[in-house]
Amino acid sequence: MLKYEPVTKGLYLNQIENWLKYFNENQLILINGDKLLTDPGEEMVAAQRKMNIDIEITEDSFIKNPRTGMFCYTKDGKANLNLCLSKNKGRTKSSDGSSSMPDEAKSLLDEYFAPYNQKLYKLIHQVYDW
């Protein structure tokens, strides 16, 4: 197994297996970070439903910053766009989901993560398009 922290932190299987030692599956809420970037309202509604709480954060709670393409949370339909996530907030993906990672690097990482991700999908009963 690799010991390079930015890669090993991506082994979500290990992290979730550890959490399941202390909590049952129904006590965990998994947020799809890719979907949170492209459709934050839908992802937040799903999380609130899973928590069985009143739906207060909806698709109307976010506006898209036309300069960066990132969504901003707003309570009243107005957001301070200067306080939103920046265009390149620690990601190798643009707001449209396209990757700026070299194809060879992506292939190597896909190959490395594949067996872990297959076990993860089985564990959480959900498949992600990574």
Secondary structure, DSSP 8 states (H G I E B T S, - for coil): ----HHHHTT-HHHHHHHHTTTS-GGG-----HHHHHH-HHHHHHHHHHHTT------GGGEEE-TTT--EEE-SSS---GGGS--TTSS-SB-TTS-B-S-HHHHHHHHHHHHHHHHHHHHHHT-----
